[in-house]
Amino acid sequence: MRNTGIILTLGGIFIMATGYITTIIWSENSSLEGWDAFRTLIPAELGFLVGIPSAIVGTSEWIIGGKRKSKAEIALKKFDIKPENSMAFGMGVTLRF
């Protein structure tokens, strides 16, 4: 869950940056003027339309995944109690004497 959040967040940021850079390159090499020049903004618009929601969802999954992981670790810590006068030989096998 946590890795998915990281991938979505970084992927969204990468998509936004790619759209912005593509728009800059396209607008510098374009001879369009007036209202036609707005066509050069299409990559940035698409990048932001896809990248911002992806980054928001990824960030929230990243935060939620971190909290769930810490809750799971706390729950597993409860089982670390060793009874007195016992030896554990493996998972689920305990000899008491």
TORROPA-160670 format. One record per atom (N, C-alpha, C): residue number from 1; residue in one letter; x, y, z. Coordinates in Angstrom, 3 decimals, decimal comma. Example, Ala and Ser with C-alpha at 12.3 -4.5 7.8 and 13.67 -1.06 7.14 Angstrom:
[1 'A' [13,190 -5,690 7,800]],
[1 'A' [12,300 -4,500 7,800]],
[1 'A' [13,200 -3,300 7,800]],
[2 'S' [12,850 -2,250 7,080]],
[2 'S' [13,670 -1,060 7,140]],
[2 'S' [12,900 0,030 7,870]],
***
This chain:
[1 'M' [0,829 -1,181 0,000]],
[1 'M' [0,000 0,000 0,000]],
[1 'M' [0,877 1,251 0,000]],
[2 'R' [1,930 1,201 0,759]],
[2 'R' [2,774 2,384 0,875]],
[2 'R' [3,580 2,613 -0,404]],
[3 'N' [4,048 1,526 -1,044]],
[3 'N' [4,806 1,675 -2,280]],
[3 'N' [3,938 2,223 -3,393]],
[4 'T' [2,667 1,847 -3,410]],
[4 'T' [1,752 2,360 -4,419]],
[4 'T' [1,614 3,866 -4,283]],
[5 'G' [1,524 4,355 -3,063]],
[5 'G' [1,421 5,789 -2,828]],
[5 'G' [2,643 6,545 -3,314]],
[6 'I' [3,812 5,985 -3,076]],
[6 'I' [5,044 6,620 -3,523]],
[6 'I' [5,086 6,663 -5,041]],
[7 'I' [4,715 5,558 -5,681]],
[7 'I' [4,731 5,490 -7,143]],
[7 'I' [3,740 6,480 -7,739]],
[8 'L' [2,526 6,551 -7,184]],
[8 'L' [1,536 7,495 -7,698]],
[8 'L' [1,972 8,940 -7,495]],
[9 'T' [2,523 9,250 -6,345]],
[9 'T' [2,955 10,621 -6,077]],
[9 'T' [4,081 11,041 -7,017]],
[10 'L' [5,113 10,233 -7,097]],
[10 'L' [6,237 10,572 -7,965]],
[10 'L' [5,847 10,527 -9,435]],
[11 'G' [4,974 9,592 -9,803]],
[11 'G' [4,487 9,527 -11,181]],
[11 'G' [3,694 10,757 -11,556]],
[12 'G' [2,839 11,234 -10,651]],
[12 'G' [2,069 12,444 -10,904]],
[12 'G' [2,956 13,656 -11,067]],
[13 'I' [3,971 13,775 -10,224]],
[13 'I' [4,911 14,891 -10,333]],
[13 'I' [5,682 14,814 -11,645]],
[14 'F' [6,087 13,605 -12,035]],
[14 'F' [6,807 13,417 -13,294]],
[14 'F' [5,928 13,781 -14,489]],
[15 'I' [4,661 13,382 -14,472]],
[15 'I' [3,739 13,701 -15,572]],
[15 'I' [3,544 15,211 -15,678]],
[16 'M' [3,368 15,889 -14,529]],
[16 'M' [3,205 17,347 -14,552]],
[16 'M' [4,453 18,036 -15,116]],
[17 'A' [5,620 17,601 -14,682]],
[17 'A' [6,868 18,205 -15,149]],
[17 'A' [7,069 17,958 -16,639]],
[18 'T' [6,744 16,752 -17,098]],
[18 'T' [6,887 16,432 -18,512]],
[18 'T' [5,965 17,301 -19,363]],
[19 'G' [4,721 17,466 -18,944]],
[19 'G' [3,787 18,321 -19,680]],
[19 'G' [4,250 19,761 -19,720]],
[20 'Y' [4,768 20,254 -18,605]],
[20 'Y' [5,240 21,639 -18,546]],
[20 'Y' [6,447 21,850 -19,445]],
[21 'I' [7,406 20,944 -19,388]],
[21 'I' [8,608 21,058 -20,211]],
[21 'I' [8,267 20,941 -21,691]],
[22 'T' [7,364 20,021 -22,028]],
[22 'T' [6,943 19,864 -23,422]],
[22 'T' [6,273 21,134 -23,931]],
[23 'T' [5,459 21,762 -23,104]],
[23 'T' [4,804 23,009 -23,494]],
[23 'T' [5,820 24,121 -23,734]],
[24 'I' [6,822 24,214 -22,881]],
[24 'I' [7,853 25,245 -23,067]],
[24 'I' [8,593 25,037 -24,387]],
[25 'I' [8,985 23,794 -24,643]],
[25 'I' [9,715 23,501 -25,876]],
[25 'I' [8,836 23,768 -27,097]],
[26 'W' [7,586 23,337 -27,032]],
[26 'W' [6,676 23,498 -28,161]],
[26 'W' [6,365 24,972 -28,421]],
[27 'S' [6,194 25,752 -27,368]],
[27 'S' [5,862 27,166 -27,566]],
[27 'S' [7,055 27,967 -28,090]],
[28 'E' [8,269 27,577 -27,722]],
[28 'E' [9,444 28,277 -28,248]],
[28 'E' [9,678 27,972 -29,717]],
[29 'N' [9,336 26,771 -30,155]],
[29 'N' [9,557 26,378 -31,548]],
[29 'N' [8,346 26,620 -32,428]],
[30 'S' [7,305 27,224 -31,894]],
[30 'S' [6,078 27,430 -32,646]],
[30 'S' [6,007 28,869 -33,164]],
[31 'S' [5,391 29,012 -34,336]],
[31 'S' [5,208 30,351 -34,893]],
[31 'S' [3,746 30,788 -34,778]],
[32 'L' [2,981 30,120 -33,926]],
[32 'L' [1,577 30,461 -33,751]],
[32 'L' [1,440 31,754 -32,957]],
[33 'E' [0,448 32,559 -33,339]],
[33 'E' [0,213 33,815 -32,641]],
[33 'E' [-1,266 33,967 -32,350]],
[34 'G' [-1,583 34,802 -31,402]],
[34 'G' [-2,976 35,068 -31,056]],
[34 'G' [-3,603 33,892 -30,328]],
[35 'W' [-4,881 33,632 -30,643]],
[35 'W' [-5,603 32,551 -29,976]],
[35 'W' [-5,072 31,174 -30,349]],
[36 'D' [-4,430 31,052 -31,506]],
[36 'D' [-3,871 29,758 -31,911]],
[36 'D' [-2,695 29,339 -31,040]],
[37 'A' [-2,084 30,295 -30,364]],
[37 'A' [-0,942 29,981 -29,497]],
[37 'A' [-1,363 29,150 -28,284]],
[38 'F' [-2,660 29,158 -27,963]],
[38 'F' [-3,125 28,359 -26,826]],
[38 'F' [-3,022 26,860 -27,093]],
[39 'R' [-2,866 26,468 -28,353]],
[39 'R' [-2,680 25,043 -28,663]],
[39 'R' [-1,378 24,511 -28,069]],
[40 'T' [-0,424 25,395 -27,850]],
[40 'T' [0,846 24,946 -27,275]],
[40 'T' [0,708 24,601 -25,793]],
[41 'L' [-0,405 24,977 -25,176]],
[41 'L' [-0,627 24,665 -23,755]],
[41 'L' [-1,247 23,290 -23,534]],
[42 'I' [-1,584 22,584 -24,590]],
[42 'I' [-2,253 21,283 -24,459]],
[42 'I' [-1,428 20,283 -23,641]],
[43 'P' [-0,119 20,120 -23,876]],
[43 'P' [0,627 19,160 -23,038]],
[43 'P' [0,621 19,519 -21,551]],
[44 'A' [0,734 20,804 -21,237]],
[44 'A' [0,721 21,203 -19,827]],
[44 'A' [-0,648 20,949 -19,212]],
[45 'E' [-1,718 21,252 -19,958]],
[45 'E' [-3,071 21,010 -19,445]],
[45 'E' [-3,291 19,530 -19,173]],
[46 'L' [-2,905 18,692 -20,119]],
[46 'L' [-3,069 17,244 -19,922]],
[46 'L' [-2,201 16,748 -18,769]],
[47 'G' [-0,981 17,268 -18,680]],
[47 'G' [-0,091 16,869 -17,595]],
[47 'G' [-0,648 17,228 -16,238]],
[48 'F' [-1,202 18,426 -16,122]],
[48 'F' [-1,765 18,845 -14,838]],
[48 'F' [-3,080 18,146 -14,549]],
[49 'L' [-3,886 17,880 -15,580]],
[49 'L' [-5,158 17,181 -15,365]],
[49 'L' [-4,957 15,744 -14,899]],
[50 'V' [-3,870 15,127 -15,319]],
[50 'V' [-3,584 13,757 -14,891]],
[50 'V' [-2,663 13,744 -13,669]],
[51 'G' [-1,690 14,628 -13,636]],
[51 'G' [-0,677 14,605 -12,593]],
[51 'G' [-1,154 15,048 -11,230]],
[52 'I' [-1,971 16,089 -11,162]],
[52 'I' [-2,421 16,596 -9,861]],
[52 'I' [-3,295 15,576 -9,133]],
[53 'P' [-4,338 15,005 -9,776]],
[53 'P' [-5,106 13,977 -9,048]],
[53 'P' [-4,269 12,766 -8,656]],
[54 'S' [-3,349 12,373 -9,528]],
[54 'S' [-2,486 11,231 -9,215]],
[54 'S' [-1,611 11,526 -8,002]],
[55 'A' [-1,044 12,715 -7,937]],
[55 'A' [-0,203 13,076 -6,804]],
[55 'A' [-1,021 13,182 -5,515]],
[56 'I' [-2,244 13,698 -5,603]],
[56 'I' [-3,090 13,820 -4,413]],
[56 'I' [-3,474 12,445 -3,884]],
[57 'V' [-3,908 11,555 -4,778]],
[57 'V' [-4,281 10,197 -4,361]],
[57 'V' [-3,056 9,456 -3,820]],
[58 'G' [-1,927 9,609 -4,495]],
[58 'G' [-0,711 8,940 -4,035]],
[58 'G' [-0,250 9,412 -2,679]],
[59 'T' [-0,335 10,713 -2,437]],
[59 'T' [0,074 11,253 -1,137]],
[59 'T' [-0,828 10,741 -0,022]],
[60 'S' [-2,134 10,717 -0,285]],
[60 'S' [-3,047 10,220 0,759]],
[60 'S' [-2,834 8,731 1,013]],
[61 'E' [-2,601 7,942 -0,038]],
[61 'E' [-2,309 6,522 0,165]],
[61 'E' [-1,001 6,326 0,919]],
[62 'W' [-0,037 7,170 0,645]],
[62 'W' [1,255 7,092 1,312]],
[62 'W' [1,082 7,343 2,807]],
[63 'I' [0,300 8,352 3,164]],
[63 'I' [0,079 8,681 4,574]],
[63 'I' [-0,723 7,582 5,263]],
[64 'I' [-1,804 7,138 4,624]],
[64 'I' [-2,644 6,090 5,211]],
[64 'I' [-1,864 4,787 5,354]],
[65 'G' [-1,073 4,451 4,347]],
[65 'G' [-0,265 3,230 4,410]],
[65 'G' [0,749 3,266 5,531]],
[66 'G' [1,350 4,426 5,780]],
[66 'G' [2,307 4,557 6,880]],
[66 'G' [1,647 4,377 8,227]],
[67 'K' [0,442 4,929 8,378]],
[67 'K' [-0,273 4,782 9,650]],
[67 'K' [-0,694 3,336 9,871]],
[68 'R' [-1,152 2,677 8,805]],
[68 'R' [-1,565 1,275 8,949]],
[68 'R' [-0,377 0,385 9,279]],
[69 'K' [0,772 0,686 8,682]],
[69 'K' [1,965 -0,115 8,964]],
[69 'K' [2,369 0,027 10,419]],
[70 'S' [2,333 1,245 10,938]],
[70 'S' [2,713 1,432 12,339]],
[70 'S' [1,707 0,767 13,275]],
[71 'K' [0,407 0,796 12,922]],
[71 'K' [-0,591 0,105 13,748]],
[71 'K' [-0,362 -1,398 13,716]],
[72 'A' [-0,003 -1,945 12,565]],
[72 'A' [0,264 -3,378 12,468]],
[72 'A' [1,489 -3,759 13,282]],
[73 'E' [2,519 -2,915 13,262]],
[73 'E' [3,719 -3,206 14,047]],
[73 'E' [3,416 -3,162 15,540]],
[74 'I' [2,580 -2,226 15,950]],
[74 'I' [2,189 -2,158 17,365]],
[74 'I' [1,403 -3,404 17,751]],
[75 'A' [0,508 -3,865 16,875]],
[75 'A' [-0,280 -5,057 17,159]],
[75 'A' [0,614 -6,293 17,242]],
[76 'L' [1,645 -6,363 16,398]],
[76 'L' [2,546 -7,516 16,441]],
[76 'L' [3,446 -7,476 17,668]],
[77 'K' [3,738 -6,313 18,184]],
[77 'K' [4,567 -6,201 19,381]],
[77 'K' [3,907 -6,860 20,587]],
[78 'K' [2,590 -6,932 20,595]],
[78 'K' [1,883 -7,553 21,712]],
[78 'K' [2,221 -9,037 21,838]],
[79 'F' [2,614 -9,672 20,747]],
[79 'F' [2,900 -11,100 20,750]],
[79 'F' [4,361 -11,410 21,043]],
[80 'D' [5,174 -10,406 21,332]],
[80 'D' [6,589 -10,625 21,631]],
[80 'D' [6,839 -11,051 23,069]],
[81 'I' [5,811 -11,183 23,880]],
[81 'I' [5,969 -11,541 25,287]],
[81 'I' [6,355 -13,014 25,388]],
[82 'K' [7,473 -13,278 26,043]],
[82 'K' [7,915 -14,655 26,226]],
[82 'K' [7,504 -15,116 27,623]],
[83 'P' [6,857 -16,253 27,707]],
[83 'P' [6,516 -16,764 29,041]],
[83 'P' [7,782 -17,213 29,773]],
[84 'E' [7,724 -17,203 31,085]],
[84 'E' [8,880 -17,614 31,876]],
[84 'E' [9,086 -19,125 31,749]],
[85 'N' [10,333 -19,548 31,862]],
[85 'N' [10,727 -20,959 31,811]],
[85 'N' [10,262 -21,630 30,512]],
[86 'S' [10,549 -21,011 29,395]],
[86 'S' [10,177 -21,624 28,114]],
[86 'S' [11,259 -21,362 27,084]],
[87 'M' [11,283 -22,197 26,057]],
[87 'M' [12,211 -22,052 24,940]],
[87 'M' [11,409 -22,154 23,649]],
[88 'A' [11,635 -21,269 22,733]],
[88 'A' [10,945 -21,303 21,443]],
[88 'A' [11,907 -21,869 20,401]],
[89 'F' [11,513 -22,982 19,756]],
[89 'F' [12,374 -23,627 18,748]],
[89 'F' [12,034 -23,188 17,329]],
[90 'G' [10,957 -22,570 17,149]],
[90 'G' [10,556 -22,148 15,813]],
[90 'G' [9,204 -21,485 15,896]],
[91 'M' [8,629 -21,295 14,774]],
[91 'M' [7,373 -20,586 14,736]],
[91 'M' [6,267 -21,485 15,292]],
[92 'G' [5,702 -21,105 16,394]],
[92 'G' [4,585 -21,840 16,970]],
[92 'G' [4,964 -23,022 17,839]],
[93 'V' [6,263 -23,290 18,003]],
[93 'V' [6,670 -24,424 18,828]],
[93 'V' [7,366 -23,876 20,076]],
[94 'T' [6,779 -24,100 21,231]],
[94 'T' [7,345 -23,616 22,472]],
[94 'T' [7,364 -24,765 23,484]],
[95 'L' [8,512 -25,002 24,090]],
[95 'L' [8,638 -26,003 25,136]],
[95 'L' [8,615 -25,309 26,491]],
[96 'R' [7,741 -25,754 27,347]],
[96 'R' [7,678 -25,172 28,692]],
[96 'R' [8,146 -26,218 29,686]],
[97 'F' [8,939 -25,805 30,630]],
[97 'F' [9,415 -26,726 31,662]],
[97 'F' [9,439 -26,025 33,002]],
***
